[in-house]
Amino acid sequence: MVVEALLALPDYQAASRAEQEVVFLAALLHDVAKYSTTVVDPVTGTIGQPGHSRKGAIDARIALWDAGVPFDVRESVCRLISVHQVPFFALDGSRRGTPEFLVRELSWQLSIPSLAMLAEADMRGRICADKARVLDNIELFRELAREEGCYGTPRRFADAHTAVSYFRGADVHPDYPLHQAPGSRGIVMSGLPASGKNTWVDAHHPELPVVSFDDARDALGLRHGKNEGMVAHLAVDRAKALLRAQQPFIWNATHLSERMRQKTLDLLFAYHAEVEIAYLEQPRAELLRRNTKRDTSLSNKALASMLHRWSVPLLTEAHHVRYVV
C-alpha cells in the first residue's frame, strides 16, 4: 500500500531517477524490522514496535551491503528508514530539540524532500483516523525546511565548528561563528574489524601517535572480549594525556555504533579538539577473508555478530567526516 501510494505521488513522478530509486527502496524496506520489534502489552493488548525505525535501518544496511548496493545509495536509503516517521510529529519538537533544530540537523543527514515524500506515502498508504492531521504535519514540515533554506540542501552554517557545536547542543545561531578554543586534532577511525583502518593510518598519518584498544589489549595480555573495562581505561588514559598536551593523534577503534562513537567524541570535544571521523568498509567476503589471515583473537563469527550494532557516522557527528569506501 505504501509503495502504491508513493508511485502515485506527483513529487515522486517529478523526481530524478536516482531519487526515485532511493525513496522506492526506502518504501519497500521502511518497516523491515517491525516483525522483530513487535511487543504486546499483557494488560491492554496494545501492539507496538518500539525502535523499529532504527533497527530497520541496520537490517536494511546489512541486506543492501550484501546485495552490493553502492554506498551512497545504501546510506541514503538507511538514513530515510531510520527517521521515516519524524515528519509525522516534527512540528511538536522532541527531546532532540525544537522543530527548527530537527530540520536543520536532518538537512545535513539526508534529503528532506525524499524524507517528506516517504512519510507522505507511508501515511497515505495506511488506514487510520488521524490521516488528515498527519498529512498536514508533513506539509508543515516541508514548509519549515523551505523557510530554513534547507529543503533539498544542507542548512548553511557560519563554519564547521559552529555546525558541530550546534548539533551537539550548543546554544548558538547557525549564521554566527562560534569561537573555537585551542585544542588537539583527533582523527577517529570507524569501521568493522579488518576493514583496513590500520593500513589507512599507516599510509596517511604515519607520523601521528595512535590510541588503540587493540594495542591496549596487547599491552595487558588480554584476548578480545576479556576485561574490556581495563582495556578501555588504559586507552582513555593515553588519549587524555595527548589531549592535555594538545597533540594531534589518531583514535583507532571500530567505533561501530553511534553510542560507541559518542563516548570517544564526548571526550575529544570536552578538550576542544578538532575532530575528523574516517570511516572505512569492505564487502563481507573480503572482511572475513582478511580477518581469517589476521593475528587476532576475534573470530569471524564474533565479527559477523557486530553487524547488528552497525551505524555509519553522520556528517553531524564531527567537524569533518570522511568516507573511504
N, C-alpha and C positions, 0 to 999 in steps of 0.2 A: 504493500500500500504506500509506503514511504517513497519507494523508487518510482512508482506510477505518478505520485504527486510531484516528485522532483522533475520528471520528464515533461510535465505539463506546465511548469513554471516559465513565464516569459523571460525571467532573468537567466534561467538555465539555458533556454534556447538561444539567447543572445550571447552567452559566454563563449570564450575561446575553447577550442578542442581540448587544450591542456587542462583548463579549469574544469571543464565538464568531466574529464576522466577522474580528477581528484575528488570532486564532490560526489560523483556516481559511486566510486569505491567507498567513500565515507558513508554514504547512504546504505550501501549493502552491508557494511560491517559495523555500523554505529552501535548496535545492540548485541554484538557478538558475545559479550560477557554476561548477559542477563541470566542465562541458564545457570552459570556457576556462582552467581552472587545472590540468587533468589532466596529470600527468607520469608517465613510465615510466622506472624505473631501468634503465639499459642493461646492468647487470651481473646484477641479481637478477630483473628483470622486475616488481618491485613497482610497483603503481599507487597514486598518491597525488594529492590535490587540495589542496596547501598554500595556506592563505589563502582558501579558497572561502567561508567564512562572512563575512569582512569584504568581500570582493569582491562576494559575493551581495547584501549589504545595499546597496551602492552601485548595483548593477544594478537591484535592486528599487525603490530610491528613484527612479531615473530613470523607470522604467516606470510606477510609480504616480503620479508627478508629472505625466507626460504624459497619464495617464488621468484626471486631475482628482480623484484621491482626496483627501479632506480631510487637512490637515497632521497633525492629532493621530493619525488612523488610520494614515496612511502611516508616520509615525515610530515608532509602536508596533510596526508590522509589521517595519520595518527593524531596530529595536533587538533584537527577538527573533531575527531571522535572523543578526545579527552575532555572537551568543553562543549559538546554539542548541545547541551541544554542551557548553557549560560544565558543566551539571548531571551529565554523564557522569563527570567527574573532579574536580568542585569540592572534594570532601572530601579530596582529596590535596593541596590547596593549589596554588599556581602561582607564577610569577615576579612576579605582581601582588600576592601576599600570602597570608595564611592563609585557611582556609575562612570564618572569621568576617568577614574583610575583604571577601571576594568577595560574600557575601550582603548585607552592609551596602551596598557600592557598587552592586551590581545593583538593590537595592531603590529606589535613587534614580534609576535609569535606565529601569526597566521594571516590569511586573507579574511578580513571581516565580511566582505561581500559573499565569499564562499560559506563562511560560518552562518550568516543570516539566511542564505539560500537553503542550507542543510536544515537549519532549525525550522524554517517555514515548511519545508517538505515533511519534516518529522511531525509537525503539528497538523498539517492538512491531511496527512495520511493516517490519522487516528480518529477514533470516535470518543469524544469527551465533552463534558458540559461547559468547560471554560475555554473552548477553542477560540472564539472571537476575541476574548480578552488577551489571550496569549499571543495571538497574531498581531494585535495592536502593540503589545510589548516589543515584539520583534521589529516592527516598523519603527517604533521609537528608538530602539537600539541602533538601527541604521541611521536615523536622523542625528543621533548624538555623535556617532562616528563621523558623519559628514561635517557637523559643527566643529569637531575637534581636528578636522583636516586629516583624518586617518582612515577614510573609507577607501580601502584598496592600496594604502601606503602606510608605512610606519609613522607614528606621530613624531614630529620634529622635536628635538631637544637641543639645548644650547651646546652640549658636548657629551662625550661618553660617560664622564664621571657624574654629571648631573643626572643622566638617564639611569645608570645603575643604582645610584643613591636613591632616586625616586622609586624605582621598582623594589628596592629593599625597605621602603617605608619612610624615607626622609621627608620632612615637611618642606618641600621645595617646589618651585614652579618650573615646568619644563623649559620655559623661554629664558630663564635667567641662570647663568652659570653658577654652580656651587664651588666654592674654594676647595681645592684638593690638598690636604695636608701631606707633607713629605712622608714617604714610606718606601718599603721594599717593592720589588716587582716579582710577582709569583705566577708561574705557569702551572696550571693544574691539569694534569693528564686525566683523560677519561676514556674508558673503553673496556671491553671484555678482555680477560687474560688471553695472551697470545695474539692480540690484535696489532702488535708492532710498536707499542709505546716505548720500550727500551731502545729499539732501533731508531725511532724518530728522535728521541732525546740525544742519542749519540751523534746523529747526523746533523742536527740543527743547533744544539746547545751543549757541545761537549765541555765548554768552559764553566758551566754552572753547577753548583752543588745540587745534589738530589736528595730529597726526603722520600723514603720508600718504605712501605710496610714490609715488602719482601726482604729488604736489607735489614730492617729491624728484626724480622723473624729469624733471619740467618744469624744475626749477632747474638740472639738469645737461644739459638739452637732449637727452635720450635718448628713443628710441622704446620702446614696450612690448616687453620681451624682450631688450633690449640692455643689457649690463653691469649685470645685476641686483644683482651683488655691491656695486658702488659705490652704487647706489640704496639698498640695504638699509643700508649703512654710514652714509649721511647721515641716514636716518630714525631709526636706532637711536641715533645720537649726539644727535639732537634729543630723543628720548624720555628718554634718560639725564639730560639737563640738567633736564628737567621733573621727573623722579623725584627727583633730588637736591634740588631746591627744594621738594619735597613739594607741587607744584602740580597740581591736577586737570587732566586733559586727555583727549582722545579719540584713539585709535589707529584710523585709518580705512584698512582694507585688506580684501581679500577673506577672509583667514583661513579658507580653504575646507576644508582638511583638518585633521585633529587634529594632524598633525605641524607644519603651518604655525602653528596657534594655539599649540602648545606652546612654540615659541621666544619668542613675544611674552609669553605668560603666565609663563614662567620668569623673564624679565627683570622683569616687574611685581612678581611675588611676592618676588623677591630684594631689592627695595627696599621691601617691606612695604606694597605698595599694596592698597587696597580695590578689587576688580576686579568689573566688570559686563561681561557679553557681551550685545550687542544683535544679534540675528540677523534678517535680512530676506530675503524671497524674493518672486518673481513667477512667473507662468506662462511657459513657454518663449517663446511668441509675443510676449508683452509685453517680455521681456528683449531679444529680438532686434530688435524694433521700436525700443525705446529706444536700444539700442547703435548702431543704424544712424544715429540722429539725433545721437548724442553727438560732441563734439570729442575723438576718441580714435584712437590707432593700433592698438587692439585690434579685430581683425576678428571677425565673427560666427562664422566657422569656428574661430578660436582660442578664442573664448568657449565654444563647444559642446564643445571638447576638454577644457575644465576640469571638465566634469561628472564625469569618471571619477576625480576626486580629491575628490568632494563628500561631506563628512560634516557633519551638523548638530551644533552644540555640545550637550553634555550638561550636565545640572544639576550634575554633579560637577566641572566644569571651573573654576568661578569662585564668588565669593561670591554673585553673583546672575546669572541668565540670563534674558533677555527675548526672546520670540519675537514678532516683528512680521510677521504673516502674514495 
